[in-house]
Amino acid sequence: MKKFNLVKEIISIDKPAMMAAVNGGKPFGITIRGEIHQPPYDVRSCYIFQGTIERPAPSALMPTKPKSLAELLGGNMQVVEVEDRILIKAARNWQEIIGYNVRHADYDDTTGDGVAEFTDSELEEIGWQATEFGINYRELVECIEAQCDGTLLCIENEGENYHFSGMGFIDDLPCARKQCFDLSVKRITQVLNEDESYRGATLTDDEEEALVFFGVVLPAESSSAQ
């Protein structure tokens, strides 16, 4: 997956298209690729802005100072105009960006609790079954991010005060399902062969169910103890 870290990325937008959207008085969205979209928004795109630009009504008694483009977009983003391009750094708009995108994310890593579930039912079944043998969602997510196509939309500040918050959008779900399934089989087989606590132990019903789900056969020594 491609990591799109808004702390580092600059979104470049065609200036005429941007100004047409701003002055059009209709809802529009700006994607991380610098595209301008109108509703209904594409659920597989990631957005840094969605909304309608409302300009203050003119008044002869109290003339209003024209707002900058950054102010018109909400005031949280850094905006620079360079010839025929609009350049935006959107990290400061992260809380709003979560709201635009999280309901379409395949997994949510924006809270202190970490990834707790997948929205895809097949991936979620793999994750749920894998937890019976101590495999957590973080391991599965790291496998997906390393092996499969998609976008990790995030803010990540490195260094002493490290901070991360992100959402995952998987383009290749068959790849994600296979990688997570294969990883779980490998890890469960390793646990059963190397973890002494499983030798001679009676597995729980949930552990037995997980073995059937992943097609893992107990080592001979362990199975003879059942």
PyMOL commands that place a pseudoatom at each C-alpha (Angstrom):
pseudoatom trace, name=CA, resn=MET, resi=1, chain=A, elem=C, hetatm=0, pos=[0.000, 0.000, 0.000]
pseudoatom trace, name=CA, resn=LYS, resi=2, chain=A, elem=C, hetatm=0, pos=[1.090, 3.564, -0.601]
pseudoatom trace, name=CA, resn=LYS, resi=3, chain=A, elem=C, hetatm=0, pos=[1.398, 5.643, 2.531]
pseudoatom trace, name=CA, resn=PHE, resi=4, chain=A, elem=C, hetatm=0, pos=[-0.061, 9.114, 1.960]
pseudoatom trace, name=CA, resn=ASN, resi=5, chain=A, elem=C, hetatm=0, pos=[1.201, 11.092, 4.946]
pseudoatom trace, name=CA, resn=LEU, resi=6, chain=A, elem=C, hetatm=0, pos=[-0.556, 14.464, 4.934]
pseudoatom trace, name=CA, resn=VAL, resi=7, chain=A, elem=C, hetatm=0, pos=[2.197, 15.923, 7.122]
pseudoatom trace, name=CA, resn=LYS, resi=8, chain=A, elem=C, hetatm=0, pos=[4.588, 15.548, 4.184]
pseudoatom trace, name=CA, resn=GLU, resi=9, chain=A, elem=C, hetatm=0, pos=[2.379, 15.529, 1.082]
pseudoatom trace, name=CA, resn=ILE, resi=10, chain=A, elem=C, hetatm=0, pos=[1.393, 18.608, -0.916]
pseudoatom trace, name=CA, resn=ILE, resi=11, chain=A, elem=C, hetatm=0, pos=[-1.819, 18.305, -2.945]
pseudoatom trace, name=CA, resn=SER, resi=12, chain=A, elem=C, hetatm=0, pos=[-1.626, 20.061, -6.312]
pseudoatom trace, name=CA, resn=ILE, resi=13, chain=A, elem=C, hetatm=0, pos=[-4.891, 21.204, -7.929]
pseudoatom trace, name=CA, resn=ASP, resi=14, chain=A, elem=C, hetatm=0, pos=[-5.613, 22.806, -11.294]
pseudoatom trace, name=CA, resn=LYS, resi=15, chain=A, elem=C, hetatm=0, pos=[-6.316, 26.457, -10.461]
pseudoatom trace, name=CA, resn=PRO, resi=16, chain=A, elem=C, hetatm=0, pos=[-9.118, 27.127, -13.014]
pseudoatom trace, name=CA, resn=ALA, resi=17, chain=A, elem=C, hetatm=0, pos=[-10.954, 23.948, -11.907]
pseudoatom trace, name=CA, resn=MET, resi=18, chain=A, elem=C, hetatm=0, pos=[-10.524, 24.903, -8.263]
pseudoatom trace, name=CA, resn=MET, resi=19, chain=A, elem=C, hetatm=0, pos=[-11.788, 28.456, -8.701]
pseudoatom trace, name=CA, resn=ALA, resi=20, chain=A, elem=C, hetatm=0, pos=[-14.772, 27.245, -10.737]
pseudoatom trace, name=CA, resn=ALA, resi=21, chain=A, elem=C, hetatm=0, pos=[-15.725, 24.923, -7.866]
pseudoatom trace, name=CA, resn=VAL, resi=22, chain=A, elem=C, hetatm=0, pos=[-15.200, 27.619, -5.218]
pseudoatom trace, name=CA, resn=ASN, resi=23, chain=A, elem=C, hetatm=0, pos=[-17.314, 30.148, -7.121]
pseudoatom trace, name=CA, resn=GLY, resi=24, chain=A, elem=C, hetatm=0, pos=[-19.953, 27.686, -8.289]
pseudoatom trace, name=CA, resn=GLY, resi=25, chain=A, elem=C, hetatm=0, pos=[-22.067, 27.755, -5.141]
pseudoatom trace, name=CA, resn=LYS, resi=26, chain=A, elem=C, hetatm=0, pos=[-22.491, 23.973, -5.231]
pseudoatom trace, name=CA, resn=PRO, resi=27, chain=A, elem=C, hetatm=0, pos=[-21.023, 21.136, -3.132]
pseudoatom trace, name=CA, resn=PHE, resi=28, chain=A, elem=C, hetatm=0, pos=[-17.672, 19.748, -4.274]
pseudoatom trace, name=CA, resn=GLY, resi=29, chain=A, elem=C, hetatm=0, pos=[-14.854, 17.630, -2.960]
pseudoatom trace, name=CA, resn=ILE, resi=30, chain=A, elem=C, hetatm=0, pos=[-11.065, 17.728, -3.285]
pseudoatom trace, name=CA, resn=THR, resi=31, chain=A, elem=C, hetatm=0, pos=[-9.258, 14.381, -3.410]
pseudoatom trace, name=CA, resn=ILE, resi=32, chain=A, elem=C, hetatm=0, pos=[-5.720, 13.648, -2.251]
pseudoatom trace, name=CA, resn=ARG, resi=33, chain=A, elem=C, hetatm=0, pos=[-4.850, 13.341, -5.962]
pseudoatom trace, name=CA, resn=GLY, resi=34, chain=A, elem=C, hetatm=0, pos=[-5.886, 16.952, -6.553]
pseudoatom trace, name=CA, resn=GLU, resi=35, chain=A, elem=C, hetatm=0, pos=[-9.094, 16.082, -8.356]
pseudoatom trace, name=CA, resn=ILE, resi=36, chain=A, elem=C, hetatm=0, pos=[-12.313, 18.092, -8.028]
pseudoatom trace, name=CA, resn=HIS, resi=37, chain=A, elem=C, hetatm=0, pos=[-15.405, 15.887, -7.609]
pseudoatom trace, name=CA, resn=GLN, resi=38, chain=A, elem=C, hetatm=0, pos=[-19.084, 16.729, -7.384]
pseudoatom trace, name=CA, resn=PRO, resi=39, chain=A, elem=C, hetatm=0, pos=[-21.604, 14.616, -5.419]
pseudoatom trace, name=CA, resn=PRO, resi=40, chain=A, elem=C, hetatm=0, pos=[-22.273, 11.775, -5.287]
pseudoatom trace, name=CA, resn=TYR, resi=41, chain=A, elem=C, hetatm=0, pos=[-18.690, 11.351, -4.103]
pseudoatom trace, name=CA, resn=ASP, resi=42, chain=A, elem=C, hetatm=0, pos=[-16.621, 8.367, -5.197]
pseudoatom trace, name=CA, resn=VAL, resi=43, chain=A, elem=C, hetatm=0, pos=[-16.437, 5.983, -2.214]
pseudoatom trace, name=CA, resn=ARG, resi=44, chain=A, elem=C, hetatm=0, pos=[-13.005, 4.718, -3.315]
pseudoatom trace, name=CA, resn=SER, resi=45, chain=A, elem=C, hetatm=0, pos=[-11.421, 8.173, -3.367]
pseudoatom trace, name=CA, resn=CYS, resi=46, chain=A, elem=C, hetatm=0, pos=[-9.921, 9.901, -0.343]
pseudoatom trace, name=CA, resn=TYR, resi=47, chain=A, elem=C, hetatm=0, pos=[-10.934, 13.503, 0.272]
pseudoatom trace, name=CA, resn=ILE, resi=48, chain=A, elem=C, hetatm=0, pos=[-9.276, 16.419, 2.055]
pseudoatom trace, name=CA, resn=PHE, resi=49, chain=A, elem=C, hetatm=0, pos=[-12.364, 18.608, 1.655]
pseudoatom trace, name=CA, resn=GLN, resi=50, chain=A, elem=C, hetatm=0, pos=[-16.079, 18.220, 1.031]
pseudoatom trace, name=CA, resn=GLY, resi=51, chain=A, elem=C, hetatm=0, pos=[-18.610, 21.014, 1.185]
pseudoatom trace, name=CA, resn=THR, resi=52, chain=A, elem=C, hetatm=0, pos=[-19.945, 24.223, -0.311]
pseudoatom trace, name=CA, resn=ILE, resi=53, chain=A, elem=C, hetatm=0, pos=[-18.141, 27.553, -0.177]
pseudoatom trace, name=CA, resn=GLU, resi=54, chain=A, elem=C, hetatm=0, pos=[-20.435, 30.185, 1.327]
pseudoatom trace, name=CA, resn=ARG, resi=55, chain=A, elem=C, hetatm=0, pos=[-19.432, 33.749, 0.687]
pseudoatom trace, name=CA, resn=PRO, resi=56, chain=A, elem=C, hetatm=0, pos=[-20.709, 36.519, 3.006]
pseudoatom trace, name=CA, resn=ALA, resi=57, chain=A, elem=C, hetatm=0, pos=[-23.496, 38.679, 1.549]
pseudoatom trace, name=CA, resn=PRO, resi=58, chain=A, elem=C, hetatm=0, pos=[-22.184, 42.089, 0.418]
pseudoatom trace, name=CA, resn=SER, resi=59, chain=A, elem=C, hetatm=0, pos=[-23.139, 45.098, 2.499]
pseudoatom trace, name=CA, resn=ALA, resi=60, chain=A, elem=C, hetatm=0, pos=[-22.723, 48.772, 1.597]
pseudoatom trace, name=CA, resn=LEU, resi=61, chain=A, elem=C, hetatm=0, pos=[-22.693, 49.744, 5.277]
pseudoatom trace, name=CA, resn=MET, resi=62, chain=A, elem=C, hetatm=0, pos=[-20.134, 47.174, 6.400]
pseudoatom trace, name=CA, resn=PRO, resi=63, chain=A, elem=C, hetatm=0, pos=[-17.895, 46.154, 3.510]
pseudoatom trace, name=CA, resn=THR, resi=64, chain=A, elem=C, hetatm=0, pos=[-16.370, 42.769, 4.123]
pseudoatom trace, name=CA, resn=LYS, resi=65, chain=A, elem=C, hetatm=0, pos=[-12.733, 41.994, 3.512]
pseudoatom trace, name=CA, resn=PRO, resi=66, chain=A, elem=C, hetatm=0, pos=[-12.379, 39.272, 0.875]
pseudoatom trace, name=CA, resn=LYS, resi=67, chain=A, elem=C, hetatm=0, pos=[-11.517, 35.950, 2.464]
pseudoatom trace, name=CA, resn=SER, resi=68, chain=A, elem=C, hetatm=0, pos=[-8.455, 34.026, 1.424]
pseudoatom trace, name=CA, resn=LEU, resi=69, chain=A, elem=C, hetatm=0, pos=[-8.845, 30.637, -0.238]
pseudoatom trace, name=CA, resn=ALA, resi=70, chain=A, elem=C, hetatm=0, pos=[-7.582, 28.984, 2.953]
pseudoatom trace, name=CA, resn=GLU, resi=71, chain=A, elem=C, hetatm=0, pos=[-10.310, 30.751, 4.953]
pseudoatom trace, name=CA, resn=LEU, resi=72, chain=A, elem=C, hetatm=0, pos=[-12.968, 29.775, 2.428]
pseudoatom trace, name=CA, resn=LEU, resi=73, chain=A, elem=C, hetatm=0, pos=[-11.926, 26.132, 2.803]
pseudoatom trace, name=CA, resn=GLY, resi=74, chain=A, elem=C, hetatm=0, pos=[-12.303, 26.296, 6.580]
pseudoatom trace, name=CA, resn=GLY, resi=75, chain=A, elem=C, hetatm=0, pos=[-9.119, 27.931, 7.768]
pseudoatom trace, name=CA, resn=ASN, resi=76, chain=A, elem=C, hetatm=0, pos=[-7.255, 24.765, 8.797]
pseudoatom trace, name=CA, resn=MET, resi=77, chain=A, elem=C, hetatm=0, pos=[-5.318, 24.122, 5.596]
pseudoatom trace, name=CA, resn=GLN, resi=78, chain=A, elem=C, hetatm=0, pos=[-2.211, 25.816, 4.240]
pseudoatom trace, name=CA, resn=VAL, resi=79, chain=A, elem=C, hetatm=0, pos=[-2.904, 27.093, 0.717]
pseudoatom trace, name=CA, resn=VAL, resi=80, chain=A, elem=C, hetatm=0, pos=[-0.467, 28.591, -1.792]
pseudoatom trace, name=CA, resn=GLU, resi=81, chain=A, elem=C, hetatm=0, pos=[-1.264, 29.774, -5.318]
pseudoatom trace, name=CA, resn=VAL, resi=82, chain=A, elem=C, hetatm=0, pos=[1.527, 29.140, -7.847]
pseudoatom trace, name=CA, resn=GLU, resi=83, chain=A, elem=C, hetatm=0, pos=[0.756, 30.195, -11.416]
pseudoatom trace, name=CA, resn=ASP, resi=84, chain=A, elem=C, hetatm=0, pos=[-1.909, 27.760, -12.686]
pseudoatom trace, name=CA, resn=ARG, resi=85, chain=A, elem=C, hetatm=0, pos=[-1.803, 25.487, -9.619]
pseudoatom trace, name=CA, resn=ILE, resi=86, chain=A, elem=C, hetatm=0, pos=[-3.233, 25.571, -6.099]
pseudoatom trace, name=CA, resn=LEU, resi=87, chain=A, elem=C, hetatm=0, pos=[-0.982, 23.823, -3.575]
pseudoatom trace, name=CA, resn=ILE, resi=88, chain=A, elem=C, hetatm=0, pos=[-2.486, 22.576, -0.314]
pseudoatom trace, name=CA, resn=LYS, resi=89, chain=A, elem=C, hetatm=0, pos=[-1.029, 21.044, 2.840]
pseudoatom trace, name=CA, resn=ALA, resi=90, chain=A, elem=C, hetatm=0, pos=[-3.982, 19.478, 4.621]
pseudoatom trace, name=CA, resn=ALA, resi=91, chain=A, elem=C, hetatm=0, pos=[-2.610, 17.876, 7.806]
pseudoatom trace, name=CA, resn=ARG, resi=92, chain=A, elem=C, hetatm=0, pos=[-4.231, 20.511, 10.037]
pseudoatom trace, name=CA, resn=ASN, resi=93, chain=A, elem=C, hetatm=0, pos=[-7.628, 19.498, 8.662]
pseudoatom trace, name=CA, resn=TRP, resi=94, chain=A, elem=C, hetatm=0, pos=[-7.219, 15.900, 9.875]
pseudoatom trace, name=CA, resn=GLN, resi=95, chain=A, elem=C, hetatm=0, pos=[-10.291, 15.707, 12.109]
pseudoatom trace, name=CA, resn=GLU, resi=96, chain=A, elem=C, hetatm=0, pos=[-12.539, 16.846, 9.269]
pseudoatom trace, name=CA, resn=ILE, resi=97, chain=A, elem=C, hetatm=0, pos=[-10.728, 14.509, 6.855]
pseudoatom trace, name=CA, resn=ILE, resi=98, chain=A, elem=C, hetatm=0, pos=[-11.492, 11.564, 9.145]
pseudoatom trace, name=CA, resn=GLY, resi=99, chain=A, elem=C, hetatm=0, pos=[-15.175, 12.456, 8.919]
pseudoatom trace, name=CA, resn=TYR, resi=100, chain=A, elem=C, hetatm=0, pos=[-15.111, 12.598, 5.123]
pseudoatom trace, name=CA, resn=ASN, resi=101, chain=A, elem=C, hetatm=0, pos=[-13.440, 9.221, 4.730]
pseudoatom trace, name=CA, resn=VAL, resi=102, chain=A, elem=C, hetatm=0, pos=[-13.702, 6.875, 7.706]
pseudoatom trace, name=CA, resn=ARG, resi=103, chain=A, elem=C, hetatm=0, pos=[-17.067, 5.353, 6.807]
pseudoatom trace, name=CA, resn=HIS, resi=104, chain=A, elem=C, hetatm=0, pos=[-15.527, 4.100, 3.543]
pseudoatom trace, name=CA, resn=ALA, resi=105, chain=A, elem=C, hetatm=0, pos=[-12.235, 2.886, 5.045]
pseudoatom trace, name=CA, resn=ASP, resi=106, chain=A, elem=C, hetatm=0, pos=[-11.451, -0.835, 5.172]
pseudoatom trace, name=CA, resn=TYR, resi=107, chain=A, elem=C, hetatm=0, pos=[-9.935, -0.328, 8.614]
pseudoatom trace, name=CA, resn=ASP, resi=108, chain=A, elem=C, hetatm=0, pos=[-9.715, 2.554, 11.065]
pseudoatom trace, name=CA, resn=ASP, resi=109, chain=A, elem=C, hetatm=0, pos=[-6.542, 3.341, 12.989]
pseudoatom trace, name=CA, resn=THR, resi=110, chain=A, elem=C, hetatm=0, pos=[-7.456, 6.853, 14.137]
pseudoatom trace, name=CA, resn=THR, resi=111, chain=A, elem=C, hetatm=0, pos=[-8.118, 6.090, 17.806]
pseudoatom trace, name=CA, resn=GLY, resi=112, chain=A, elem=C, hetatm=0, pos=[-5.854, 5.158, 20.675]
pseudoatom trace, name=CA, resn=ASP, resi=113, chain=A, elem=C, hetatm=0, pos=[-7.313, 1.654, 20.623]
pseudoatom trace, name=CA, resn=GLY, resi=114, chain=A, elem=C, hetatm=0, pos=[-5.705, 0.779, 17.291]
pseudoatom trace, name=CA, resn=VAL, resi=115, chain=A, elem=C, hetatm=0, pos=[-7.346, -1.336, 14.592]
pseudoatom trace, name=CA, resn=ALA, resi=116, chain=A, elem=C, hetatm=0, pos=[-10.259, -3.276, 16.079]
pseudoatom trace, name=CA, resn=GLU, resi=117, chain=A, elem=C, hetatm=0, pos=[-12.019, -4.642, 13.003]
pseudoatom trace, name=CA, resn=PHE, resi=118, chain=A, elem=C, hetatm=0, pos=[-12.176, -4.851, 9.213]
pseudoatom trace, name=CA, resn=THR, resi=119, chain=A, elem=C, hetatm=0, pos=[-15.228, -3.657, 7.326]
pseudoatom trace, name=CA, resn=ASP, resi=120, chain=A, elem=C, hetatm=0, pos=[-14.886, -6.491, 4.791]
pseudoatom trace, name=CA, resn=SER, resi=121, chain=A, elem=C, hetatm=0, pos=[-16.755, -9.503, 6.218]
pseudoatom trace, name=CA, resn=GLU, resi=122, chain=A, elem=C, hetatm=0, pos=[-14.236, -12.092, 4.964]
pseudoatom trace, name=CA, resn=LEU, resi=123, chain=A, elem=C, hetatm=0, pos=[-11.262, -10.196, 6.364]
pseudoatom trace, name=CA, resn=GLU, resi=124, chain=A, elem=C, hetatm=0, pos=[-13.108, -9.676, 9.626]
pseudoatom trace, name=CA, resn=GLU, resi=125, chain=A, elem=C, hetatm=0, pos=[-13.781, -13.413, 9.921]
pseudoatom trace, name=CA, resn=ILE, resi=126, chain=A, elem=C, hetatm=0, pos=[-10.070, -14.096, 9.451]
pseudoatom trace, name=CA, resn=GLY, resi=127, chain=A, elem=C, hetatm=0, pos=[-9.161, -11.467, 12.039]
pseudoatom trace, name=CA, resn=TRP, resi=128, chain=A, elem=C, hetatm=0, pos=[-11.734, -12.743, 14.533]
pseudoatom trace, name=CA, resn=GLN, resi=129, chain=A, elem=C, hetatm=0, pos=[-10.612, -16.371, 14.238]
pseudoatom trace, name=CA, resn=ALA, resi=130, chain=A, elem=C, hetatm=0, pos=[-6.911, -15.453, 14.355]
pseudoatom trace, name=CA, resn=THR, resi=131, chain=A, elem=C, hetatm=0, pos=[-7.255, -13.704, 17.711]
pseudoatom trace, name=CA, resn=GLU, resi=132, chain=A, elem=C, hetatm=0, pos=[-7.875, -17.109, 19.335]
pseudoatom trace, name=CA, resn=PHE, resi=133, chain=A, elem=C, hetatm=0, pos=[-4.155, -17.788, 18.934]
pseudoatom trace, name=CA, resn=GLY, resi=134, chain=A, elem=C, hetatm=0, pos=[-2.881, -14.348, 19.903]
pseudoatom trace, name=CA, resn=ILE, resi=135, chain=A, elem=C, hetatm=0, pos=[-2.682, -12.886, 16.398]
pseudoatom trace, name=CA, resn=ASN, resi=136, chain=A, elem=C, hetatm=0, pos=[-3.820, -9.278, 16.594]
pseudoatom trace, name=CA, resn=TYR, resi=137, chain=A, elem=C, hetatm=0, pos=[-5.224, -6.959, 13.955]
pseudoatom trace, name=CA, resn=ARG, resi=138, chain=A, elem=C, hetatm=0, pos=[-2.023, -4.920, 13.910]
pseudoatom trace, name=CA, resn=GLU, resi=139, chain=A, elem=C, hetatm=0, pos=[-0.080, -7.920, 12.566]
pseudoatom trace, name=CA, resn=LEU, resi=140, chain=A, elem=C, hetatm=0, pos=[-2.659, -8.483, 9.848]
pseudoatom trace, name=CA, resn=VAL, resi=141, chain=A, elem=C, hetatm=0, pos=[-2.762, -4.797, 8.895]
pseudoatom trace, name=CA, resn=GLU, resi=142, chain=A, elem=C, hetatm=0, pos=[1.027, -4.638, 8.601]
pseudoatom trace, name=CA, resn=CYS, resi=143, chain=A, elem=C, hetatm=0, pos=[0.916, -7.677, 6.320]
pseudoatom trace, name=CA, resn=ILE, resi=144, chain=A, elem=C, hetatm=0, pos=[-1.702, -6.018, 4.093]
pseudoatom trace, name=CA, resn=GLU, resi=145, chain=A, elem=C, hetatm=0, pos=[0.218, -2.747, 3.960]
pseudoatom trace, name=CA, resn=ALA, resi=146, chain=A, elem=C, hetatm=0, pos=[3.398, -4.565, 2.927]
pseudoatom trace, name=CA, resn=GLN, resi=147, chain=A, elem=C, hetatm=0, pos=[1.901, -6.941, 0.359]
pseudoatom trace, name=CA, resn=CYS, resi=148, chain=A, elem=C, hetatm=0, pos=[-1.269, -5.449, -1.204]
pseudoatom trace, name=CA, resn=ASP, resi=149, chain=A, elem=C, hetatm=0, pos=[-2.315, -2.440, -3.282]
pseudoatom trace, name=CA, resn=GLY, resi=150, chain=A, elem=C, hetatm=0, pos=[-4.165, 0.402, -1.609]
pseudoatom trace, name=CA, resn=THR, resi=151, chain=A, elem=C, hetatm=0, pos=[-3.764, 3.671, 0.258]
pseudoatom trace, name=CA, resn=LEU, resi=152, chain=A, elem=C, hetatm=0, pos=[-2.858, 4.331, 3.872]
pseudoatom trace, name=CA, resn=LEU, resi=153, chain=A, elem=C, hetatm=0, pos=[-4.158, 7.861, 4.457]
pseudoatom trace, name=CA, resn=CYS, resi=154, chain=A, elem=C, hetatm=0, pos=[-2.570, 9.226, 7.605]
pseudoatom trace, name=CA, resn=ILE, resi=155, chain=A, elem=C, hetatm=0, pos=[-0.833, 11.890, 9.590]
pseudoatom trace, name=CA, resn=GLU, resi=156, chain=A, elem=C, hetatm=0, pos=[2.473, 10.673, 10.972]
pseudoatom trace, name=CA, resn=ASN, resi=157, chain=A, elem=C, hetatm=0, pos=[4.891, 12.789, 12.967]
pseudoatom trace, name=CA, resn=GLU, resi=158, chain=A, elem=C, hetatm=0, pos=[8.206, 11.059, 13.493]
pseudoatom trace, name=CA, resn=GLY, resi=159, chain=A, elem=C, hetatm=0, pos=[10.841, 11.647, 16.110]
pseudoatom trace, name=CA, resn=GLU, resi=160, chain=A, elem=C, hetatm=0, pos=[10.716, 11.891, 19.898]
pseudoatom trace, name=CA, resn=ASN, resi=161, chain=A, elem=C, hetatm=0, pos=[7.037, 12.886, 19.988]
pseudoatom trace, name=CA, resn=TYR, resi=162, chain=A, elem=C, hetatm=0, pos=[5.933, 10.241, 17.507]
pseudoatom trace, name=CA, resn=HIS, resi=163, chain=A, elem=C, hetatm=0, pos=[2.265, 10.353, 16.561]
pseudoatom trace, name=CA, resn=PHE, resi=164, chain=A, elem=C, hetatm=0, pos=[0.265, 8.337, 14.046]
pseudoatom trace, name=CA, resn=SER, resi=165, chain=A, elem=C, hetatm=0, pos=[-3.378, 8.343, 12.995]
pseudoatom trace, name=CA, resn=GLY, resi=166, chain=A, elem=C, hetatm=0, pos=[-4.616, 6.716, 9.814]
pseudoatom trace, name=CA, resn=MET, resi=167, chain=A, elem=C, hetatm=0, pos=[-7.187, 4.870, 7.725]
pseudoatom trace, name=CA, resn=GLY, resi=168, chain=A, elem=C, hetatm=0, pos=[-6.622, 2.021, 5.279]
pseudoatom trace, name=CA, resn=PHE, resi=169, chain=A, elem=C, hetatm=0, pos=[-8.237, 1.732, 1.850]
pseudoatom trace, name=CA, resn=ILE, resi=170, chain=A, elem=C, hetatm=0, pos=[-7.539, -1.653, 0.223]
pseudoatom trace, name=CA, resn=ASP, resi=171, chain=A, elem=C, hetatm=0, pos=[-7.665, -1.795, -3.588]
pseudoatom trace, name=CA, resn=ASP, resi=172, chain=A, elem=C, hetatm=0, pos=[-7.047, -5.544, -3.828]
pseudoatom trace, name=CA, resn=LEU, resi=173, chain=A, elem=C, hetatm=0, pos=[-9.249, -7.343, -1.298]
pseudoatom trace, name=CA, resn=PRO, resi=174, chain=A, elem=C, hetatm=0, pos=[-8.474, -10.857, -2.648]
pseudoatom trace, name=CA, resn=CYS, resi=175, chain=A, elem=C, hetatm=0, pos=[-4.788, -10.145, -1.983]
pseudoatom trace, name=CA, resn=ALA, resi=176, chain=A, elem=C, hetatm=0, pos=[-5.560, -8.908, 1.543]
pseudoatom trace, name=CA, resn=ARG, resi=177, chain=A, elem=C, hetatm=0, pos=[-7.693, -11.947, 2.359]
pseudoatom trace, name=CA, resn=LYS, resi=178, chain=A, elem=C, hetatm=0, pos=[-5.075, -14.399, 1.078]
pseudoatom trace, name=CA, resn=GLN, resi=179, chain=A, elem=C, hetatm=0, pos=[-2.156, -12.692, 2.794]
pseudoatom trace, name=CA, resn=CYS, resi=180, chain=A, elem=C, hetatm=0, pos=[-3.980, -12.522, 6.143]
pseudoatom trace, name=CA, resn=PHE, resi=181, chain=A, elem=C, hetatm=0, pos=[-5.191, -16.120, 5.867]
pseudoatom trace, name=CA, resn=ASP, resi=182, chain=A, elem=C, hetatm=0, pos=[-1.733, -17.441, 4.981]
pseudoatom trace, name=CA, resn=LEU, resi=183, chain=A, elem=C, hetatm=0, pos=[-0.094, -15.417, 7.745]
pseudoatom trace, name=CA, resn=SER, resi=184, chain=A, elem=C, hetatm=0, pos=[-2.579, -16.779, 10.276]
pseudoatom trace, name=CA, resn=VAL, resi=185, chain=A, elem=C, hetatm=0, pos=[-1.964, -20.372, 9.180]
pseudoatom trace, name=CA, resn=LYS, resi=186, chain=A, elem=C, hetatm=0, pos=[1.789, -19.875, 9.469]
pseudoatom trace, name=CA, resn=ARG, resi=187, chain=A, elem=C, hetatm=0, pos=[1.598, -18.196, 12.883]
pseudoatom trace, name=CA, resn=ILE, resi=188, chain=A, elem=C, hetatm=0, pos=[-0.891, -20.705, 14.357]
pseudoatom trace, name=CA, resn=THR, resi=189, chain=A, elem=C, hetatm=0, pos=[1.193, -23.652, 13.143]
pseudoatom trace, name=CA, resn=GLN, resi=190, chain=A, elem=C, hetatm=0, pos=[4.281, -22.042, 14.671]
pseudoatom trace, name=CA, resn=VAL, resi=191, chain=A, elem=C, hetatm=0, pos=[2.497, -21.430, 17.979]
pseudoatom trace, name=CA, resn=LEU, resi=192, chain=A, elem=C, hetatm=0, pos=[1.235, -25.009, 18.242]
pseudoatom trace, name=CA, resn=ASN, resi=193, chain=A, elem=C, hetatm=0, pos=[4.695, -26.408, 17.530]
pseudoatom trace, name=CA, resn=GLU, resi=194, chain=A, elem=C, hetatm=0, pos=[6.773, -24.038, 19.656]
pseudoatom trace, name=CA, resn=ASP, resi=195, chain=A, elem=C, hetatm=0, pos=[4.596, -22.831, 22.536]
pseudoatom trace, name=CA, resn=GLU, resi=196, chain=A, elem=C, hetatm=0, pos=[5.001, -25.263, 25.432]
pseudoatom trace, name=CA, resn=SER, resi=197, chain=A, elem=C, hetatm=0, pos=[1.658, -24.201, 26.937]
pseudoatom trace, name=CA, resn=TYR, resi=198, chain=A, elem=C, hetatm=0, pos=[-0.150, -26.005, 24.119]
pseudoatom trace, name=CA, resn=ARG, resi=199, chain=A, elem=C, hetatm=0, pos=[1.602, -29.329, 24.662]
pseudoatom trace, name=CA, resn=GLY, resi=200, chain=A, elem=C, hetatm=0, pos=[-0.872, -31.741, 26.179]
pseudoatom trace, name=CA, resn=ALA, resi=201, chain=A, elem=C, hetatm=0, pos=[-3.440, -28.960, 26.688]
pseudoatom trace, name=CA, resn=THR, resi=202, chain=A, elem=C, hetatm=0, pos=[-7.107, -29.241, 25.833]
pseudoatom trace, name=CA, resn=LEU, resi=203, chain=A, elem=C, hetatm=0, pos=[-8.084, -26.603, 23.329]
pseudoatom trace, name=CA, resn=THR, resi=204, chain=A, elem=C, hetatm=0, pos=[-11.177, -24.480, 23.838]
pseudoatom trace, name=CA, resn=ASP, resi=205, chain=A, elem=C, hetatm=0, pos=[-14.142, -24.794, 21.505]
pseudoatom trace, name=CA, resn=ASP, resi=206, chain=A, elem=C, hetatm=0, pos=[-13.218, -21.450, 19.952]
pseudoatom trace, name=CA, resn=GLU, resi=207, chain=A, elem=C, hetatm=0, pos=[-9.631, -22.573, 19.350]
pseudoatom trace, name=CA, resn=GLU, resi=208, chain=A, elem=C, hetatm=0, pos=[-10.895, -25.793, 17.781]
pseudoatom trace, name=CA, resn=GLU, resi=209, chain=A, elem=C, hetatm=0, pos=[-13.188, -23.747, 15.546]
pseudoatom trace, name=CA, resn=ALA, resi=210, chain=A, elem=C, hetatm=0, pos=[-10.270, -21.545, 14.492]
pseudoatom trace, name=CA, resn=LEU, resi=211, chain=A, elem=C, hetatm=0, pos=[-8.187, -24.605, 13.555]
pseudoatom trace, name=CA, resn=VAL, resi=212, chain=A, elem=C, hetatm=0, pos=[-10.994, -25.887, 11.361]
pseudoatom trace, name=CA, resn=PHE, resi=213, chain=A, elem=C, hetatm=0, pos=[-11.437, -22.448, 9.781]
pseudoatom trace, name=CA, resn=PHE, resi=214, chain=A, elem=C, hetatm=0, pos=[-7.745, -22.213, 8.864]
pseudoatom trace, name=CA, resn=GLY, resi=215, chain=A, elem=C, hetatm=0, pos=[-7.364, -25.894, 8.018]
pseudoatom trace, name=CA, resn=VAL, resi=216, chain=A, elem=C, hetatm=0, pos=[-4.574, -26.345, 10.561]
pseudoatom trace, name=CA, resn=VAL, resi=217, chain=A, elem=C, hetatm=0, pos=[-4.000, -29.848, 11.952]
pseudoatom trace, name=CA, resn=LEU, resi=218, chain=A, elem=C, hetatm=0, pos=[-2.711, -30.276, 15.473]
pseudoatom trace, name=CA, resn=PRO, resi=219, chain=A, elem=C, hetatm=0, pos=[0.797, -31.726, 15.750]
pseudoatom trace, name=CA, resn=ALA, resi=220, chain=A, elem=C, hetatm=0, pos=[0.693, -35.460, 16.501]
pseudoatom trace, name=CA, resn=GLU, resi=221, chain=A, elem=C, hetatm=0, pos=[1.898, -35.030, 20.082]
pseudoatom trace, name=CA, resn=SER, resi=222, chain=A, elem=C, hetatm=0, pos=[-0.787, -32.450, 20.878]
pseudoatom trace, name=CA, resn=SER, resi=223, chain=A, elem=C, hetatm=0, pos=[-3.590, -34.302, 19.111]
pseudoatom trace, name=CA, resn=SER, resi=224, chain=A, elem=C, hetatm=0, pos=[-2.836, -37.510, 20.987]
pseudoatom trace, name=CA, resn=ALA, resi=225, chain=A, elem=C, hetatm=0, pos=[-3.474, -35.655, 24.218]
pseudoatom trace, name=CA, resn=GLN, resi=226, chain=A, elem=C, hetatm=0, pos=[-7.042, -34.724, 23.203]
for i in range(1, 226): cmd.bond("trace and resi %d" % i, "trace and resi %d" % (i + 1))
show_as sticks, trace
zoom trace
